[in-house]
Amino acid sequence: MNIGLQLFSVRNELERNPFETLKKVAEIGYTYVELPIDWMNRKPASEWKRMLEESGLSLWAVHLRLMDGMEPEEVKKYMEELGCTRLVHPIEFFETEKDVSSFIKKMNDWTRSLPDMDLYYHNHFHEFQEIGGKRVLDRLMEETSWKLELDTYWAARGGSWPTEALQQYGGKVEMLHQKDMPHLEPVNIFEEIGGDAVVSMDTLENYGKAGNFTEIGQGTMDIPGILEATAAEIVFVEQDATVKEELDSVEESFHAIKRMTP
């Protein structure tokens, strides 16, 4: 299995000195990266492509939230300039069944608008919530052709143990996000906030603080079991937050997951 780094994990270092940070990521031993793009504040694709090539890193996928008002041709051109066809929608929020249906329509519209792109959805915990009698993520996977980048930590926090999610979504899962979990009680966030809670970015940020995460190999997740159970092509280290220096954190996780990878 290939090992990559979701560059969100080193976002502060990347903002301060992008090229030097990419070189350090390569020196740690990473070959592949996933690049998060803020569309409204994006660097030119040619600039990212040059820095990645000069640092010796290969771009596997891009995280880009597809928003209303974005022109498909502009997205297509940007992705072509990056030399990447894998586009991951990183997050969406839902309050009602209508919200879910509306987003599914948008997903299918983007499929038609970007026929040459491989489109993925990346989960957090709240997509495992039932809205209208069915889990949101089930509908996203069943009613579109999109694939799933399964974040195993957030699946567990949504009440779906990662190996169960891998079994359920099967061939839809081509990429994983992996981090580790310290001892948390409860693991399932819905046991704390209630199954009918309205989840917003504020809710997510509340559970996205550094104390809720730890480096791979330092927590409670059965990561070797997850890696054994998946047919995904690549696992990305993603450290949402850490009390350590970002580069130290992703270096520790790289060496740990390398030992665990089949």
C-alpha positions as CSV (number, residue, x, y, z in Angstrom):
1,M,0.0,0.0,0.0
2,N,1.2,3.5,-0.8
3,I,1.7,6.0,2.0
4,G,1.0,9.7,1.5
5,L,0.6,12.9,3.5
6,Q,-2.5,15.2,3.6
7,L,-0.7,18.5,3.6
8,F,-3.4,20.0,5.8
9,S,-1.3,18.3,8.6
10,V,1.5,20.8,8.0
11,R,-0.7,23.8,7.0
12,N,1.0,26.3,9.3
13,E,4.5,25.4,8.1
14,L,3.2,25.3,4.5
15,E,1.8,28.8,4.8
16,R,5.1,30.2,6.3
17,N,7.4,28.5,3.8
18,P,5.8,26.2,1.3
19,F,8.8,25.0,-0.7
20,E,11.0,24.3,2.3
21,T,8.1,22.5,4.0
22,L,7.6,20.3,0.9
23,K,11.3,19.5,0.8
24,K,11.2,18.5,4.5
25,V,8.1,16.3,3.8
26,A,10.1,14.5,1.1
27,E,13.1,14.1,3.4
28,I,10.9,12.4,6.0
29,G,10.2,9.8,3.4
30,Y,6.8,10.7,1.9
31,T,6.5,10.2,-1.8
32,Y,2.8,11.2,-2.3
33,V,0.8,14.1,-1.0
34,E,-2.7,15.3,-1.1
35,L,-3.1,19.1,-1.5
36,P,-5.8,21.1,0.1
37,I,-6.9,24.1,-2.0
38,D,-8.8,27.1,-0.8
39,W,-10.4,28.1,-4.1
40,M,-10.8,31.8,-3.2
41,N,-7.2,32.2,-2.1
42,R,-5.5,29.6,-4.3
43,K,-2.0,29.8,-5.5
44,P,-1.5,29.4,-9.3
45,A,-1.5,25.7,-10.2
46,S,1.8,26.1,-12.0
47,E,3.4,27.3,-8.8
48,W,2.3,24.2,-6.8
49,K,3.3,22.0,-9.6
50,R,6.8,23.5,-9.8
51,M,7.3,23.2,-6.0
52,L,6.1,19.7,-5.9
53,E,8.3,18.6,-8.7
54,E,11.4,20.3,-7.4
55,S,10.9,18.8,-3.9
56,G,10.5,15.3,-5.4
57,L,6.9,14.8,-4.3
58,S,4.1,13.4,-6.4
59,L,0.6,14.8,-6.2
60,W,-2.0,12.0,-5.7
61,A,-5.2,14.0,-5.0
62,V,-6.6,17.4,-4.3
63,H,-9.0,18.5,-1.6
64,L,-11.3,21.2,-3.1
65,R,-14.7,22.0,-1.8
66,L,-17.0,22.4,-4.8
67,M,-19.1,25.4,-4.1
68,D,-22.0,27.1,-5.8
69,G,-20.7,29.7,-8.3
70,M,-17.5,27.8,-9.2
71,E,-17.1,27.4,-12.9
72,P,-16.5,23.8,-13.9
73,E,-14.2,24.8,-16.7
74,E,-12.0,26.8,-14.3
75,V,-11.8,23.8,-11.9
76,K,-11.0,21.5,-14.8
77,K,-8.2,23.8,-16.1
78,Y,-6.7,24.2,-12.6
79,M,-6.7,20.4,-12.1
80,E,-5.2,19.8,-15.5
81,E,-2.4,22.4,-14.7
82,L,-1.7,20.5,-11.5
83,G,-1.6,17.2,-13.5
84,C,-4.1,15.6,-11.2
85,T,-7.5,13.9,-11.8
86,R,-8.5,12.9,-8.3
87,L,-10.6,15.6,-6.7
88,V,-12.0,15.2,-3.2
89,H,-14.8,17.2,-1.7
90,P,-13.6,17.6,1.9
91,I,-16.8,18.4,3.9
92,E,-20.4,19.3,3.7
93,F,-23.0,19.9,6.4
94,F,-26.6,18.8,6.6
95,E,-29.6,19.7,8.8
96,T,-32.5,18.2,6.9
97,E,-33.4,15.5,4.4
98,K,-33.8,18.3,1.8
99,D,-30.2,19.3,2.4
100,V,-29.0,15.8,1.7
101,S,-31.0,15.5,-1.5
102,S,-29.9,18.9,-2.6
103,F,-26.2,18.0,-2.1
104,I,-26.7,14.7,-3.9
105,K,-28.1,16.6,-6.9
106,K,-25.0,18.9,-6.8
107,M,-22.7,15.9,-6.7
108,N,-24.4,14.4,-9.8
109,D,-24.2,17.8,-11.5
110,W,-20.5,18.0,-10.9
111,T,-20.1,14.4,-12.2
112,R,-21.6,15.6,-15.5
113,S,-19.6,18.8,-15.5
114,L,-16.2,17.1,-14.8
115,P,-16.4,13.8,-16.7
116,D,-12.6,13.3,-16.7
117,M,-12.2,13.8,-13.0
118,D,-12.3,11.0,-10.4
119,L,-14.6,12.5,-7.7
120,Y,-14.5,11.5,-4.0
121,Y,-16.2,12.5,-0.8
122,H,-14.2,12.7,2.4
123,N,-16.2,12.1,5.6
124,H,-16.1,13.4,9.1
125,F,-18.3,12.1,11.9
126,H,-21.6,13.8,11.1
127,E,-22.2,11.9,7.8
128,F,-22.9,8.9,9.9
129,Q,-25.9,10.6,11.3
130,E,-29.4,9.5,10.3
131,I,-31.5,12.1,8.7
132,G,-34.8,11.1,7.3
133,G,-34.3,7.6,8.5
134,K,-31.1,6.9,6.7
135,R,-27.4,7.6,7.3
136,V,-26.3,10.6,5.2
137,L,-23.1,8.8,3.9
138,D,-25.1,5.8,2.8
139,R,-27.2,8.1,0.6
140,L,-24.2,9.9,-0.8
141,M,-22.6,6.6,-1.8
142,E,-25.7,4.9,-3.1
143,E,-27.2,7.8,-5.1
144,T,-24.0,9.0,-6.8
145,S,-21.1,7.5,-8.6
146,W,-18.6,9.2,-6.3
147,K,-16.1,7.2,-4.4
148,L,-15.2,7.5,-0.8
149,E,-12.0,8.7,0.9
150,L,-12.7,7.1,4.2
151,D,-11.4,8.9,7.3
152,T,-11.2,6.1,9.7
153,Y,-10.9,8.2,12.9
154,W,-13.9,10.3,12.0
155,A,-15.9,7.2,11.1
156,A,-15.3,5.8,14.6
157,R,-16.3,9.1,16.1
158,G,-19.5,8.9,14.1
159,G,-20.3,5.4,15.5
160,S,-19.1,3.3,12.6
161,W,-16.1,1.2,13.4
162,P,-13.6,1.5,10.5
163,T,-13.5,-2.2,9.6
164,E,-17.3,-2.2,9.4
165,A,-17.3,0.9,7.2
166,L,-14.7,-0.7,4.9
167,Q,-16.8,-3.8,4.6
168,Q,-20.0,-1.8,3.9
169,Y,-18.5,0.6,1.3
170,G,-16.2,-1.9,-0.2
171,G,-14.8,-0.9,-3.6
172,K,-16.0,2.7,-3.2
173,V,-13.0,3.2,-0.8
174,E,-9.9,3.9,-2.8
175,M,-8.1,6.2,-0.3
176,L,-7.9,6.3,3.5
177,H,-7.1,9.1,6.0
178,Q,-5.4,7.8,9.1
179,K,-4.6,9.4,12.4
180,D,-4.8,8.0,15.9
181,M,-7.1,8.5,18.8
182,P,-6.2,8.9,22.5
183,H,-8.5,7.3,25.1
184,L,-11.7,9.1,24.6
185,E,-15.0,8.5,26.3
186,P,-17.4,8.3,24.5
187,V,-15.8,7.5,21.2
188,N,-19.1,8.0,19.4
189,I,-19.8,11.8,19.5
190,F,-23.5,11.3,19.0
191,E,-23.6,9.6,22.4
192,E,-22.7,13.0,23.8
193,I,-24.6,15.4,21.6
194,G,-27.5,13.2,20.7
195,G,-28.5,11.6,17.4
196,D,-30.7,14.5,16.4
197,A,-28.2,17.2,17.0
198,V,-27.6,19.8,14.3
199,V,-23.9,19.6,13.4
200,S,-22.2,22.7,12.2
201,M,-18.6,23.8,11.6
202,D,-18.5,25.0,15.2
203,T,-19.5,21.5,16.4
204,L,-16.7,20.0,14.3
205,E,-14.1,22.5,15.5
206,N,-15.1,21.7,19.1
207,Y,-14.1,18.1,18.5
208,G,-11.1,19.0,16.3
209,K,-8.9,20.3,19.1
210,A,-5.4,18.8,19.6
211,G,-6.4,16.8,22.7
212,N,-8.7,14.7,20.6
213,F,-5.9,13.3,18.4
214,T,-2.6,11.7,18.7
215,E,0.1,10.4,16.4
216,I,-0.2,7.1,14.7
217,G,0.9,4.3,17.0
218,Q,0.3,6.3,20.1
219,G,-3.4,5.8,20.5
220,T,-6.2,3.2,20.7
221,M,-7.1,2.6,17.1
222,D,-6.3,-0.9,15.5
223,I,-4.5,0.6,12.6
224,P,-2.8,-2.6,11.5
225,G,-6.3,-4.2,11.4
226,I,-7.7,-1.3,9.3
227,L,-4.8,-1.6,6.8
228,E,-5.2,-5.3,6.6
229,A,-9.0,-5.0,5.9
230,T,-8.8,-2.4,3.2
231,A,-8.2,-2.7,-0.6
232,A,-7.5,1.1,-0.8
233,E,-4.6,2.1,-3.0
234,I,-3.2,4.6,-0.6
235,V,-3.4,5.7,3.1
236,F,-2.8,9.4,3.9
237,V,-1.4,10.4,7.2
238,E,-3.6,13.3,8.3
239,Q,-3.1,15.0,11.6
240,D,-5.9,17.4,12.1
241,A,-4.3,18.9,15.2
242,T,-1.3,18.2,17.4
243,V,0.5,19.5,20.5
244,K,3.8,18.8,18.7
245,E,5.6,20.6,15.9
246,E,3.7,19.8,12.7
247,L,6.7,18.3,10.9
248,D,7.8,16.3,14.0
249,S,4.2,14.9,14.2
250,V,4.0,13.7,10.6
251,E,7.5,12.3,10.8
252,E,6.5,10.2,13.8
253,S,3.3,9.0,12.1
254,F,5.1,8.2,8.9
255,H,7.6,5.8,10.5
256,A,4.8,4.2,12.6
257,I,2.5,3.6,9.7
258,K,5.3,2.3,7.5
259,R,5.9,-0.4,10.1
260,M,2.2,-1.3,10.1
261,T,1.6,-1.3,6.3
262,P,1.2,-4.7,4.8
